[in-house]
Structure formats: C-alpha cells, structure tokens
C-alpha cells in the first residue's frame, strides 16, 4: 500500500512539474510579431535579406534577428516572431548575387536594391532615426519599398 501511495505521489509530482514547465515555456513566448512585405523587388534573382535592428546594431553589425526569403513574382514576406516591446528599425537588401552582403559600384553607390522601415528617402547613408518604429502591445505589419 505504501509503495502505491509513493508511486501516486511521484506521478502527481511529475505531472505538476511538467505542467509548470509547459506554462513557463508559454510565458517565455510572449513576444509580438512583425511581418514585413516588399512587393516591388526588381526581379526574382537571389534572395532578400532582412535584419531587425536596435540603435546599437543599425549599420554596425547583424540585426538582433535576421532572415532571408526567396522572391516570387517580385514579392517577399518575412515575419519576425517573439519581438519584445521597444524601438527598432528594419533594413532589407535584395542580395541578387547571393553573396550575403551589399555590393557597390565604383563611386560607392549601392549596386543592389535596399530599403528600410518607414521608407525614408535619403541621399546618404541610412540613419536609424529615419527608420525607427515602436513595438508596443500589438503585432505589426510593415511595407518596405525598394
């Protein structure tokens, strides 16, 4: 009888521990999503690379989240999941030759199409403040133009 009670207690304890683990796991997945669509890619060659950036990573390193997408009929859509509330900017590049970086012509101008959140028109290097947006308490849908 004692071993039966002991076994039932172990089962109850393990079930409770599993339940807490599952609930804790779901609470860790409480971030929001940002879906970015580009519908004017010049052609379907290569891929589109996107990075979600903070002020600290913008134009300095890879984003805090990065993704690539195949291009179909000049369109791509990428979703960043589990984004915590805060301020961000997104940079996108049409990596036409799939070398993983932006290519430039001899005068320093970009050879491949690129865009940023808020679609700023700039005549110089991208500026974080021009592309910055806020994630607060709702999922976002953004459109970037090349």
C-alpha positions in Angstrom: 0.0 0.0 0.0 2.8 2.4 0.9 4.6 1.9 -2.4 1.3 2.5 -4.3 0.9 5.9 -2.4 4.5 6.7 -3.1 4.1 5.9 -6.8 0.9 8.0 -7.0 2.7 10.9 -5.2 5.6 10.6 -7.7 3.2 10.7 -10.7 1.3 13.7 -9.2 4.6 15.5 -8.6 5.9 14.8 -12.1 2.6 15.9 -13.7 2.7 19.1 -11.7 6.3 19.7 -12.7 5.5 19.1 -16.3 2.5 21.5 -16.2 4.7 24.2 -14.6 7.4 23.7 -17.3 4.8 24.0 -20.1 3.2 27.1 -18.6 6.6 28.7 -18.0 7.6 27.9 -21.6 4.5 29.6 -23.0 5.2 32.7 -20.8 8.6 32.9 -22.4 7.0 33.0 -25.9 5.0 36.2 -25.1 6.7 38.5 -27.7 5.0 40.1 -30.6 5.4 39.6 -34.4 6.4 42.0 -37.1 5.5 41.0 -40.6 7.4 42.8 -43.4 6.2 42.8 -47.0 8.1 44.0 -50.0 6.2 43.9 -53.3 8.4 45.7 -55.7 11.6 43.6 -55.9 13.2 44.2 -59.4 13.4 40.5 -60.3 13.3 37.1 -58.7 17.1 36.6 -58.8 18.8 35.9 -55.5 17.1 36.5 -52.1 16.0 39.3 -49.9 17.9 39.6 -46.6 16.2 41.5 -43.7 17.5 42.4 -40.3 15.7 43.7 -37.3 17.9 46.3 -35.6 18.2 48.3 -32.4 20.1 51.6 -32.4 23.2 49.7 -31.2 23.3 47.3 -34.2 22.0 49.6 -37.0 24.7 49.9 -39.7 27.2 48.4 -37.3 26.5 44.6 -37.2 23.9 42.0 -38.0 20.5 42.6 -36.6 19.2 41.2 -33.4 17.0 39.0 -35.7 17.8 38.2 -39.3 16.0 36.3 -42.0 16.2 35.6 -45.8 13.4 34.9 -48.2 13.1 33.6 -51.8 11.5 36.1 -54.1 8.3 35.1 -56.0 6.8 37.4 -58.6 8.8 40.4 -57.2 7.4 39.9 -53.7 8.6 38.7 -50.3 7.1 38.5 -46.8 9.2 37.9 -43.7 7.9 37.6 -40.1 10.0 38.3 -37.0 8.5 36.4 -34.1 9.0 36.9 -30.3 9.8 40.6 -30.6 9.8 42.4 -27.3 8.3 45.8 -26.9 10.8 48.6 -27.8 12.2 50.7 -30.6 13.6 49.1 -33.8 14.4 49.6 -37.4 14.4 47.1 -40.3 16.9 47.1 -43.1 16.3 45.0 -46.2 18.6 44.1 -49.1 17.9 42.4 -52.5 21.0 40.2 -52.5 20.7 39.5 -56.2 24.0 37.5 -56.5 23.6 35.8 -53.1 27.0 36.8 -51.7 25.5 37.8 -48.3 26.4 41.5 -48.5 25.6 44.7 -50.3 27.6 45.3 -53.4 28.7 48.8 -54.6 29.7 50.4 -57.9 33.0 52.2 -58.2 31.6 55.6 -57.0 30.3 54.0 -53.7 26.7 53.8 -54.7 24.8 50.6 -53.9 24.6 48.2 -56.8 21.7 46.2 -55.3 18.3 47.5 -54.1 17.7 48.1 -50.5 15.1 49.6 -48.2 14.2 50.4 -44.6 11.3 50.7 -42.4 9.3 53.9 -42.8 10.7 54.1 -46.4 12.8 57.2 -45.9 14.2 58.9 -49.0 17.8 59.7 -48.1 20.7 60.8 -50.1 23.4 59.4 -48.0 24.0 56.5 -45.5 20.9 55.2 -43.8 20.0 56.9 -40.4 18.5 54.9 -37.6 16.1 57.7 -36.5 14.6 57.8 -40.0 13.7 54.1 -40.0 12.8 53.8 -36.3 9.4 52.5 -35.2 8.0 51.3 -31.9 6.7 47.9 -30.9 4.3 48.3 -28.0 1.4 45.9 -27.5 0.2 44.7 -30.9 1.6 42.8 -33.8 2.8 45.0 -36.7 2.6 44.8 -40.5 5.1 46.9 -42.3 5.7 47.5 -46.0 9.1 48.4 -47.4 9.7 49.8 -50.8 12.9 49.3 -52.7 
